[in-house]
Amino acid sequence: MAANTQEKDFKISIIGAGAAGIGMAILFKKMGIKNVEILERDSVGESFKKWPKETRFISPSFTSNFFGLPDLNAITPDTSPAYNLGAEHPTGLEYAKYLENCVEHFDIKVKTGVEVSSLDKIKSKYIIWAAGEYIYPDVNTFEGIELGLHFSQIKSYKDFKEDEYVVIGAYEAGMDIAIYLLNKGKQITLIDGSDPLGSITSDSSTSLSPYTRDKFKEVYAKIDKKNLNYIKNTRVEKIEYTNNKNIKEYIVTLENGKVVKSNNKPIICTGFEGGTHKLLKDKFEWNGARPLLTDKDESTITPNLFLIGSHIVHDKAVFCFIYKFRQRFAIVAEEIVRRENLKTDQISEILENYKNNNFYLSDLSGCCQDCSC
Ligand SMILES: Cc1cc2nc3c(=O)[nH]c(=O)nc-3n(C[C@H](O)[C@H](O)[C@H](O)COP(=O)(O)OP(=O)(O)OC[C@H]3O[C@@H](n4cnc5c(N)ncnc54)[C@H](O)[C@@H]3O)c2cc1C
């Protein structure tokens, strides 16, 4: 039975044409829902285009789709960055190309150059916030953080031409830079409030990836050990800057009172604050920096406003990777078609397809269990 979904008078606006926004729009397209627009401030895959040139995906891409295990970095069950790009660990630019190819292949409409600063101007019945976090660096973690160079401002690691650097934050981004610079023979002080190198958990959101660990082991085996000063389980309290007789110095004070000095801007890899928090503060209830969501990923206080992408957190389940948050697209879509009472064979088939391909996660009870070995 094919119902004409166009008879229904409702519109969906998706804010952001990143992995989440495009993946969501493709799902609606597959379901036959046509009144969907993506509003994007820059261009398709912009966050990925802004990554430092040398940064690669840590989650591997592999052409495993047709055995029921879609490529970990795919945004639909039937596409694969490994196939599309011929890369296992794509760069940001390569991945943006994959997103652009998806937009073209599925004929997704994206209005670029539209920056959404308030939802009040959007007249659509449903709004899906997919604006990510990359362009919103975390600037509140400690005093003087703005004196450093945030990861999102780095164009290429090749721009680090001096002999020594302080890197604050030793999770994926900080470790990626540290590995690159150690490889180039530079002296690195790597500081973290916990011990990412020393702890392994079964959740990629809280543990360094095997890809990064392998790269670290490789570089560590060949460097002069004096080149790495790893200060773990110690938070940075502040950064100060002095310029005495043209000798500039950055003074990093740690919580134990010790200081680390550097002539170069400390590299800040402490994460992102999120545009959601910045722009939609009054549209969500908050648990610290995390927006509270219903079990359908809708704001608990603003009806018909959904959140998709790396901001999704439910209890201990953190959806900060693509292979995680893509499993919530169908939850949101299913809820919207239920509210609109849309029942077509096409919709049922697509939902079934997403479920069969591990693109549908509603039961979160198993999310935080440890692996048995
Ligand atoms: C260095 C690094 C490495 C990573 N490696 C991996 C990895 O290996 N595997 C993995 O799964 N994930 C990885 N991630 C995380 C991954 O990049 C994010 O989870 C993903 O980009 C989130 O997708 P998104 O669509 O939610 O946001 P984004 O991809 O950031 O897309 C958001 C889009 O919204 C637009 N936008 C923002 N604000 C507005 C506004 N106000 N109005 C209109 N448009 C707006 C932006 O321009 C952007 O195009 C990595 C992240 C970083 C920083």
The ligand as a MOL file (V3000), in Angstrom:
LIG
                    3D

  0  0  0     0  0            999 V3000
M  V30 BEGIN CTAB
M  V30 COUNTS 53 58 0 0 0
M  V30 BEGIN ATOM
M  V30 1 C 40.1300 14.9370 15.1420 0
M  V30 2 C 38.8620 14.1740 15.1320 0
M  V30 3 C 38.8760 12.8390 14.7790 0
M  V30 4 C 37.6980 12.1100 14.7650 0
M  V30 5 N 37.7390 10.8100 14.4020 0
M  V30 6 C 36.5980 10.1190 14.3330 0
M  V30 7 C 36.5960 8.7640 13.9180 0
M  V30 8 O 37.6220 8.1790 13.6250 0
M  V30 9 N 35.4020 8.1150 13.8430 0
M  V30 10 C 34.2300 8.7130 14.1710 0
M  V30 11 O 33.1860 8.0650 14.1080 0
M  V30 12 N 34.2120 9.9980 14.5910 0
M  V30 13 C 35.3560 10.6990 14.6690 0
M  V30 14 N 35.3400 11.9840 15.0910 0
M  V30 15 C 34.0630 12.5580 15.5190 0
M  V30 16 C 33.2620 12.9560 14.3220 0
M  V30 17 O 33.9840 13.8670 13.5410 0
M  V30 18 C 31.9910 13.5810 14.8000 0
M  V30 19 O 31.3320 12.6310 15.6020 0
M  V30 20 C 31.1060 13.9620 13.6450 0
M  V30 21 O 31.7120 14.9470 12.8580 0
M  V30 22 C 29.8140 14.4710 14.1660 0
M  V30 23 O 28.9720 14.6390 13.0670 0
M  V30 24 P 27.8930 15.7680 13.1110 0
M  V30 25 O 27.1590 15.6850 11.8280 0
M  V30 26 O 27.1320 15.6660 14.3870 0
M  V30 27 O 28.7140 17.1280 13.1970 0
M  V30 28 P 29.6500 17.8020 12.1000 0
M  V30 29 O 30.2790 16.7890 11.2350 0
M  V30 30 O 30.5130 18.7260 12.8700 0
M  V30 31 O 28.6290 18.6280 11.2000 0
M  V30 32 C 27.9750 19.7570 11.6920 0
M  V30 33 C 27.6700 20.6930 10.5410 0
M  V30 34 O 26.8330 21.7300 11.0330 0
M  V30 35 C 27.2680 22.9900 10.5280 0
M  V30 36 N 26.8410 24.0130 11.4680 0
M  V30 37 C 27.3440 24.2440 12.7060 0
M  V30 38 N 26.6720 25.2370 13.3030 0
M  V30 39 C 25.7170 25.6350 12.4340 0
M  V30 40 C 24.7000 26.6370 12.4920 0
M  V30 41 N 24.5510 27.4060 13.5590 0
M  V30 42 N 23.8780 26.7880 11.4290 0
M  V30 43 C 24.0160 26.0010 10.3220 0
M  V30 44 N 24.9820 25.0370 10.2360 0
M  V30 45 C 25.8040 24.8600 11.2680 0
M  V30 46 C 28.7860 22.8220 10.4240 0
M  V30 47 O 29.3240 23.7240 9.4810 0
M  V30 48 C 28.9160 21.3650 9.9830 0
M  V30 49 O 28.9260 21.2160 8.5920 0
M  V30 50 C 36.5030 12.7320 15.1250 0
M  V30 51 C 36.4760 14.0830 15.4730 0
M  V30 52 C 37.6470 14.8040 15.4740 0
M  V30 53 C 37.6040 16.2490 15.8330 0
M  V30 END ATOM
M  V30 BEGIN BOND
M  V30 1 1 1 2
M  V30 2 1 2 3
M  V30 3 2 2 52
M  V30 4 2 3 4
M  V30 5 1 4 5
M  V30 6 1 4 50
M  V30 7 2 5 6
M  V30 8 1 6 7
M  V30 9 1 6 13
M  V30 10 2 7 8
M  V30 11 1 7 9
M  V30 12 1 9 10
M  V30 13 2 10 11
M  V30 14 1 10 12
M  V30 15 2 12 13
M  V30 16 1 13 14
M  V30 17 1 14 15
M  V30 18 1 14 50
M  V30 19 1 15 16
M  V30 20 1 16 17
M  V30 21 1 16 18
M  V30 22 1 18 19
M  V30 23 1 18 20
M  V30 24 1 20 21
M  V30 25 1 20 22
M  V30 26 1 22 23
M  V30 27 1 23 24
M  V30 28 2 24 25
M  V30 29 1 24 26
M  V30 30 1 24 27
M  V30 31 1 27 28
M  V30 32 2 28 29
M  V30 33 1 28 30
M  V30 34 1 28 31
M  V30 35 1 31 32
M  V30 36 1 32 33
M  V30 37 1 33 34
M  V30 38 1 33 48
M  V30 39 1 34 35
M  V30 40 1 35 36
M  V30 41 1 35 46
M  V30 42 1 36 37
M  V30 43 1 36 45
M  V30 44 2 37 38
M  V30 45 1 38 39
M  V30 46 1 39 40
M  V30 47 2 39 45
M  V30 48 1 40 41
M  V30 49 2 40 42
M  V30 50 1 42 43
M  V30 51 2 43 44
M  V30 52 1 44 45
M  V30 53 1 46 47
M  V30 54 1 46 48
M  V30 55 1 48 49
M  V30 56 2 50 51
M  V30 57 1 51 52
M  V30 58 1 52 53
M  V30 END BOND
M  V30 END CTAB
M  END
